[in-house]
């Protein structure tokens, strides 16, 4: 769940208030749960302040109640706690329990506010024993009515959004589609409304042990070439410098005014940089209106052709976008993406690449590993295709044409290459001469494609976004 502990400080008392306001419905639910868990080994996820656990635990053989918010657990541990109940920390998307550990799992009023409900259910399936039960009471969306609408507004004000809004039929369909059979359900209170759902684990082959980062994503997340932290840093710098300028400006001395002017100029510069970064971030975004990154990735991938059973290499794969695009275009081949995943792009990592590959359905023909573009850890003529996108201009202190030759070294004779970067003369030297050099070396084809002439972007966009000189070096070895 993506909400922070501070948000749950607001959520927990509001949630408890609604539970207490609807005691008859919850008393009915407690009775249902107690009957279902009698003499069983039970796990509760997202226990919050432990209200449900404390009311039903004595019916179980043993009950473990977990939450990912440590401050909520601290509150749960206060007051009366049945002897067979223990509280512990756990993220519902990565449960620290072995397969087949519990007879019953309870998750109440939490699936609608997690951004990975399918992943949560996959983990529940994993830790349940054969024939195990899932008890999943959940708020359901029944239009704008009564306390449900008030509750939703209170949570929104606290920064908690309903990631998923199910109606009664939709919730049952979701449960049934993720490895469970709903054996009973009832709407306990039409004004909230709360739907009690008791489900049985299917025998279907959905149950599986997942690794720590083996999520079940609905959509890929390729992040953004402009890190959020960079924007936040310049915004913070603008605020600090502006405040300093105002304070210095209150001094009547000439030195104070000079300092104020310097700090003010710094604040203006930071503000302009923050605005520019925000603009480029929006243009690059995969979910924004422009989707420039997506256009560039897919356009470059069109030039990468790999024979059936062949292997391609993506140098500097970042979040895996180009590797995955090439794998989708060449389903009979395999793509390997390498990157050093440095601190300057901390949100790009191997796990994110693998997550995206699963989301795009190409996990079976993609692989990601650490690597250095300056010296590739592969023999000559290893790959049937090589590609890269906006990588080499970021590598300082190295001749860019030498980097290109290092990449082409591992390409087989007859293999295709498509390398996109800011190939301005001051960075790369004379690229027309380099393309001719490749042809003189026996390359079947080597050409340069300007991508700022409307292919990927206009010249104005390239200038504004500091992408002038963007070019693809492509051909056949």
N, C-alpha and C positions, 0 to 999 in steps of 0.2 A: 504494500500500500504506500502511496507516495506522500501522504500527509505527514507533517512533522509533529513531534511531541507537543509543541506549544498549541497547535490547533486542537489536539485531543483534550487539552485542558478545558477547552470550551465545549467540545462535543460531549464528553462524558457526563457532566452534570445535566446538560440538556436532554441527553438520551435517558438518563436515570429518571429525570422529571417526567418524561412521557411514559416511562414504564410504570411509575407510581400513579400517574393519572389514569392509567388503564389497568389497574390491578386485577379486575375480574378476568380480563383477557389473558393476562400473564399468569394468573393462578391456574387457569385452564391449561396454558402451555406448559407450566411446570409439571402438572400432573401427567401430561402426555409424555414429556421427556423422562420423568421418573420411571414410568412404566417401560419405556423403550430401553433404558440403560440398566435396569435392575440386574445386579450381579455381574456387570460387564466392566471391561477395561475401557475407559473413556478418555477422549481427548477433546478439549474445547479450544477453538481458535478465536482470536479477537475477543477475549473475555472482557476487556475494558476494566471496569471497577469490580468485576467478579460477581455481579448480582445474580446472574443465572446460576453460575457454578455453585455458589454458596447455598442456593435454594434446592439444588437437585443432587449434589455430590453424595450425600449419605445413602442414596439408593444404589450407587455403583459399587463395584468391588474396589476400584481405585479410579481417581479422576485427575488428570493433568490439565490445568487451564493455562493458556498461553496468550501473550500479546506482544506486539512489536514495539509498543510504547512503554518504556520503562517507568515513566511517571504514573501511568495507569496501573501497572503492576504494583507499584508502591502503595497506591490507594486500595487495591484489591486485597493486599495482605493485611490491611488494618482490620480490627474488629474480629468477629467470630469467623474461624475457618475450620470446617470439619476435618477430623483427623486423617481421612482418606483423600483429602484434596491438597494438591500442591500447585503452586503457581511458578511459571518459568517463562523466560523470554524466548520468543520464536517469531520469525517472519513467516507468515502463512504461505508465501511463495517458495520458501526454501526451508522445509521443516527438518530439524535436527534429530529425526527419529528414523529407525531402521524400517525396512519394508515389513508389512504384516505385523505391526506393533499394537493395533487397537481394534476393539470390537465395534466401537461406535465413535464417530467424530461429530461434534456439534459446531456449527458456525452460525451464529444468530445475528441478523441485521448487519451484515458486513459485506456480502457479495456485491451489493449495489453501490458500494463506495470504493471498491478496489479497482484499479485500472488493469488488473490481470486476473479476472475471475476464472478463466479457463485454466490458467496455470495453478491457481489455488485448488481447483477441483482435481487436477492431475496429481498434485501432491497428496490430497486426501485419498485418492484411489490407491496411491502407492503405500501409504501407511496403514490402510485398512486390511484386515484379515479377510480371507475368502468368506463371502456371505455377510460381510460387514454392513453396517447401517450408517447413513448420513442423515443427520437431523439439521435441516437448514431453514429455520424460520427467517423470513425476509420481508422487508417492506416492499410492497408492490405499488406500481403506479396506476392509479385509478382516476386520472383526471385531476383537476384543481378542485379539491373538496376538503372541507373540514381541517382537522389538525394536520393531515398529511402535507397540505400546502404550507401551513405555518412552519412545520418542522423543516421542510425543504428550504424555506427562506432563511430560517435561523442557521442552518448548516452552511448555506451559501454565504451568508454574512461572515461566518467564521472561516471561510476559505475552503470548505469541504464541498465538493461538487458531486452530484450523483453521476458516476461514470456510466451506469447502465440503468435504464428505467424499464422494468418489465411490467407488463400487465399479468394477470393470472395465467392466461394461456401461454404467454411468452416465457414466463419463468419455468413452467413445466417443460416447455420445449427445450429451453436451455439446459436444464438438469438432465433430461432424457438424452440430449445430444452429446453429453460429456461423461458417459460411462455409468450412469445410474438409472434405475427404474423408480419412478415416483410411486410409492405404494399407497400413500395417503396424503391428503392435504386439505386444509380448511382455512378460510379467512376468519380470523378470530375477532377482528374489530374493524368494521367497515369504515370507521372515521379515521383510522390511521393510514391505510389498512395494513394489518399484519397477517401474512400467510404462513401458517405452520406447514412444513413439508417434511415428511419422513421418506427416505429413499433407501433403496437396496443396491449394493454394488453388483453391476452386471458381470457376467462371465466373459464378456467380449474382450478382445486383445488390446483394449485401450490402456490397461494397467501396465506400467512400465517404470523402471527405476531411472531417474533423470540425474544427470550430473548437476553440479552447483549452478551452472549458467545455462542449463538446458531448459529454456523457457518455451512456452507454446504461444508465440506472438500472433496477433491478428494482422498486424501491419509492420513493415520494416521501419527502422528509425536510423536514417543515415546521418543524423546530426546536422551540423552546419559548418561551412568552411570558416565562418567568422564565429569564434567561440563566445558564448554568452558572458563568460568571465571577463573577456576583453572589453565588451561594452560596459559591463558593470564597473570595471576599473576606471574607465574614462569618465563615466558619470560621477563616480565617487570623487575622482580627481577634480572635476569641474566644481563640485559642491565645496570641497575643502579649500580650493584656491579662491573661489568666490567669497567664502566666509572670511578667509584671511585678508582679502582685498578690502572688504567692508570694515574689518577691525582696524587694519592699518590706516584706512581712510579717515578714521576718527581722530587720528593724531594730527596735531596742527603743524608739526615740524615738516620741513621739506623732505627729510628722510622718510617720514611716514608716508607722505604722498607718493614718493618715488617707489617705495615698496608696494603700496597699493596699486600703482600703475602696472608694475611688473607682474604682481599676482593676478590682477585683472586680465592682463594679456594672456597669462597662462591659462586662466579659467576659460577665456574665449577660445583659445586653441584646443583645450580639452573638450569643450562643448562641441566645437565643429567636428573634431575627430569622433566623438560619441555619436553625433548625428549621422556622419558618413558611415560608420560601422553599422548603425541600426539600419540604414538604407540598404547597404550591401547584404546584410544578414537577411533582410526581407526578400531581396531579389534572388538570393541563392536558395532560399528555403524550398524543400521538397513539397511542402504543404501550402506554400504561398501561391499568389496569383501568377508570378513570372516563372518560377521553377527553372531558373537558369541552370542550376547544377544538374538537374535531371536531364535537361536538353543536351548539355555537354556530354554527360556520361553516356546516354543512349546514342548520341551521334558518333562518339568515338568507338563505341562497341560495334557499330555497324561495319567498321573497317577491319574488325578482327575475325578472321575466318580460320577455323581449326578443323582438321579432318576428323572423321569418325574414329574414336579411340585415341585421339591426340591429346596433348597437354599444353595449356597456355600459361603464361606468367604475367601477373600484374605487379609492377614495381611501385611501392608506395601506396598500398591499397586503402589506407585510412580506415573508413568504416565499412569497406567492402563493396562499395557501390559499383565500381567498374568491373571488378572480379565477377560479381553476381550478374551484371548485365551481359557480360561475355558468356557466362555459363548458360544463361537463359537463351541466348542466340545460338549457342552450340551445344545442344542437349546431349549429343553423343560423345562429347569431349569432357575433359576435366580442366578446371582452372585452379591455379595456385596464386594466392595473394600474399605478398610479403610487405612488411613495414617494420620500422624500428619503434613506432608508436611512442614518440617522445612526449615530454611533459608539456610542451607548448600546445599539444593537441590531446589533452588528457582524456577527453571524452571518446577518442578513437582508440580502440583496443581490439585484441583478438576475439574476446568474448562477444563484443558488439558485432563484429563481422559474422561470427557464427550464428548469432541471434538473427541477423538480417537474412542470412542464407536460408535458415529454416522458414522464416516468414515468406520468402520468395519461392520456396519449394525446390531449392537447388543444393540443399545440404549434402546430398549424395555425390555431387560432382564438383564440389568446391573444397578447398583446403587453405588454411591461413597459418602463417608462421612468421617468426621474426627474421628479418633480413636487412642487409645494408646495400643500398644502391651503388655505393662507391666500389664495393668489392662483393660481387654476388657469389654465394656459396653453391655454385652449380658448375658442372663441367661445360666445356664448349659444346654447342649444338645439342642442347638438352630439350628445348621446347619447340613446339610447332607454331607458336605465336607469342609475341611479347607486346605488352602495352603499358601505358602509364599516363597519368593525368595530373597536371599541375604539381609536379614533385621536384624536379631538378632545380628549378629557380630558387627553391628554398635551401638548397645545399650550398653553403658558403665555402670559399677557399678551394673549390674544385673546378677544373676545366669542364664546362658543360658538354663540349663535344666528346671529351674523354668518357664522360658518363654515358653518353649515347652509345659509344663503341662498346663499353662494358656490357650494356644491356643487349646489344645486338650480337655480342660474342656468344651468348647462350642460345641464340636462335638457330634452328636447323636450316640447312640449305633448302630453299623453296618455301620457307615459313613466312608468314605475314607479320608486319609490325605496324603499330599505330601509336605514336607517342605525342601527346598534346601537352604543350607548355608555353610559357611566355618566352618565345624565342627571339627577343629583341637583339639587335646587333651588339649592344653594350653588354649583354649577358652571354650570348652564344657565339658572337663573331659572325662571320659570313656563312650563313646557312645554305645559300645557293651553292656555294663552293663545296660545302660539306656533302650536300646531296649528290653533286657531281663526283665527289670522291668515292662515295658508296657505289655509284654506277661503275666507276673505273675499277673498283675492287671486285666487280663481277656481280653486283646485286642486279637482279632481274628488273627491279623497278624501285625508284626512290624519288619521291616528290614531296613538296611542301604545300599544304592547304591552309590558306588564311581563314581563320574562323571568326574574324571580326568584321567581315564584309556582309553580314546577314546570315551566314551559315548557322552560327550559334548565337551571335550578338551583333548589334550595330557598332559602328566605330565610335559613336557617342557613348554608348554603354561601356565599351571597352576603356575609353578614356576616363569616364567618371569612376569606374570600378577598378582602376589601376590594372587593367588586363590588356593594355596595348601590346601588340606583338604576339598575341595568342595564335599559335600555329600548330598544325599536326604534321609531323614527319611520318610518312606512311609509305608502304611499298612491300616488295617481296625480295627476300634475300637470294 
